[in-house]
Amino acid sequence: MMNQLEKCEGPGCTWKVLREEVYTFGMEGRFLYVSKVTSDPYSDSETTRVMEVSSDGGNTWNEVQLPTITSDRFYSILDMNEKMIFMHVDNPGDTGHGTLYISDATGIIFSESLQRHLYPNFIDVTDFYRVLSMRGVYLASQMEHDDSIHTMITYDRGGIWQPVPRPEGVPCKTESKRCNLQIHNRYSVVNSINAQLPLSSENAVGIILVHGHVADVLQNSDPDVFVSSDGGYSWRLALKGPHHYQIADQGGLLVAVPSDTLTPKVIKFSTDEGRCWHEYEFTRENIVFKRLLTEPGNTEMSVAIWGYHQDTNMWKTIVIDFRSVLARQCFDDDYETWTAHFDNSKDPAYAGCLLGVKETFSRLKKDSWCYNGHSKEIKMSEQSKCSCTEADYDCDYGYYRSSGSGMCRLDPAFKGSELDICLRGHMEELVNVGYHKMPGDVCEGGFTPTAPKTIKMKERCVEGDKSWVADETHQTIYKSKKNVRLSTKSSAQFFTFFLTVLQRKEELHPGRFGCCCSAVCLCCHRVLCSQIRTHEEVLTHC
């Protein structure tokens, strides 16, 4: 018997089976996903997996418009925090990479976000990282065709990815090549690189600490510490060599301990976002370092160094209170106004706008020698609506953005603007205009594409049916066990959009769903999509 997903609501409740044949599942916010095992229509012995989503607590389900995968591949839900979902779909052939997709507000329709996204098949580890200190910013690693790795960053929740900006004044290993900041993450750590994971905090607005190199690809030598104060738009070299680091006092205090020795004796600290560092000798004993800790929330002025004595093996904790150094609590004059995402547009009218909102914060000045204190909240001081631009819209199915352009262009392989849609059990034909507003975007006025129009009813259909959309690519993180039970304290009521976009039968669209063949090709010739990689092969097989 395959796995079951069950739900129980409230004390003394009865367990209810939500889904059978479940391989994995994940839940966050209003979205509940399952990866479900199905039989392969082209093989009597093989099975495939499809992803389904529910936004009403498991009462109703819709099949997600993502490639169906074979049993040797996987789905992975990477993030569901910002009213949409990042989903990784593994590519065929044990390549170590896949395609990263982002969802619309319903969690059903997905758009391609990043190709060749690093996610090794042999180990459950990825460099995908959500920056906690800046809304909409994510880091990820991308594999080149020569299997080298480089770091990519997005400032708009996966709409556009680009290399991480190079810090000023830092030499590159090979100046003749394109040099950017390459950031170490989980993949580097499991491969024994002396690095710490990227660090950010919701209470330290804009601040990110990373280990990395300035190079064309990720290096395997000891990295340096780099700091960003503006959410990843610009970076600077903070410390040479690898360090353990932490954020304290809501970003007003950064601390670091060298990690190139087992028994460090010095702690370094900065009160100006990593520009200038001071040293303090915290011990003269040989204490084998194990952990540098701050309290949850990164608001206190105390840090703890945890380790054991090299000779006696006795555990020891050293607590350092930096209020003995920064004795004065900050006044209003010690703060300045700072706008998040200010560098995302050359037009001053739109600088700082993300998802239709411009956010302004009150932050500690870099040269202020004082502490915020636990009671001080570094929070948003102003939020204002923005006029709409093309950046507030994702491209519709059959459209794409070329590098460096905000305009959605029709894919040459997509022959028309009509899409077949299964809506409440009937096939309808929808006319695309190339754009749809991003989930959670609240911009007003400005750029407005023509609204899509349903032009005619067609034959009855089954919602979720995408039998003629073939597979190609990736995903999964949540491994369920036999008879997995999912418990919630209270039922959640959500409105689910039963909308399934299907590919037109007459056309090939190699962009959004990977390689998607026509129904005629699949049904008559039994050619799997993974076997077709070029337009020439499509003509040969189809």
Stockholm file with secondary structure:
# STOCKHOLM 1.0

chainA/1-542         MMNQLEKCEGPGCTWKVLREEVYTFGMEGRFLYVSKVTSDPYSDSETTRVMEVSSDGGNTWNEVQLPTITSDRFYSILDMNEKMIFMHVDNPGDTGHGTLYISDATGIIFSESLQRHLYPNFIDVTDFYRVLSMRGVYLASQMEHDDSIHTMITYDRGGIWQPVPRPEGVPCKTESKRCNLQIHNRYSVVNSINAQLPLSSENAVGIILVHGHVADVLQNSDPDVFVSSDGGYSWRLALKGPHHYQIADQGGLLVAVPSDTLTPKVIKFSTDEGRCWHEYEFTRENIVFKRLLTEPGNTEMSVAIWGYHQDTNMWKTIVIDFRSVLARQCFDDDYETWTAHFDNSKDPAYAGCLLGVKETFSRLKKDSWCYNGHSKEIKMSEQSKCSCTEADYDCDYGYYRSSGSGMCRLDPAFKGSELDICLRGHMEELVNVGYHKMPGDVCEGGFTPTAPKTIKMKERCVEGDKSWVADETHQTIYKSKKNVRLSTKSSAQFFTFFLTVLQRKEELHPGRFGCCCSAVCLCCHRVLCSQIRTHEEVLTHC
#=GR chainA/1-542 SS CCEEEEEEESTTCCCEEEEEEEEEEEEETTEEEEEEEEECTTCSSCEEEEEEEESSTTSSCEECBSCCEETTSCEEEEECCSSSCEEEEECSSSCSEEEEEEECTTSSBEEEEEEEEECCSSSSCCCCEECTTSTTCEEEEEECTTSCEEEEEESSTTSSEEECCCCTTCCCSCTTSCCEEEECCHHHHHTTCSCCCCBCCTTSTTCEEEEEEEESSCCSSCCEEEEESSTTSSCEEEESSCEEEEEEGGGTEEEEEECSSSSCCEEEEESSTTSSCEEEECCSSCEEEEEEECCTTSCCSEEEEEEEETTTCCEEEEEEEGGGTSCSBCCGGGEEEEETTGGGCSSTTTTTEETTEEEEEEEECTTCCSBCCTTCCCCEEEEEECCBCGGGEEECTTEEECTTCCCEEECTTCCCSEEEEEETTEEEEEECCSEEECTTCCCCSBCCCCCCEEEEEEEECCTTCCTTSCCCCCCCCCBCCTTEEEEESSCCCCCCCCEEEECCTTCCCTTTTSSCCCHHHHHHHCCCGGGCCSHHHHHHHC
#=GC SS_cons         CCEEEEEEESTTCCCEEEEEEEEEEEEETTEEEEEEEEECTTCSSCEEEEEEEESSTTSSCEECBSCCEETTSCEEEEECCSSSCEEEEECSSSCSEEEEEEECTTSSBEEEEEEEEECCSSSSCCCCEECTTSTTCEEEEEECTTSCEEEEEESSTTSSEEECCCCTTCCCSCTTSCCEEEECCHHHHHTTCSCCCCBCCTTSTTCEEEEEEEESSCCSSCCEEEEESSTTSSCEEEESSCEEEEEEGGGTEEEEEECSSSSCCEEEEESSTTSSCEEEECCSSCEEEEEEECCTTSCCSEEEEEEEETTTCCEEEEEEEGGGTSCSBCCGGGEEEEETTGGGCSSTTTTTEETTEEEEEEEECTTCCSBCCTTCCCCEEEEEECCBCGGGEEECTTEEECTTCCCEEECTTCCCSEEEEEETTEEEEEECCSEEECTTCCCCSBCCCCCCEEEEEEEECCTTCCTTSCCCCCCCCCBCCTTEEEEESSCCCCCCCCEEEECCTTCCCTTTTSSCCCHHHHHHHCCCGGGCCSHHHHHHHC
//
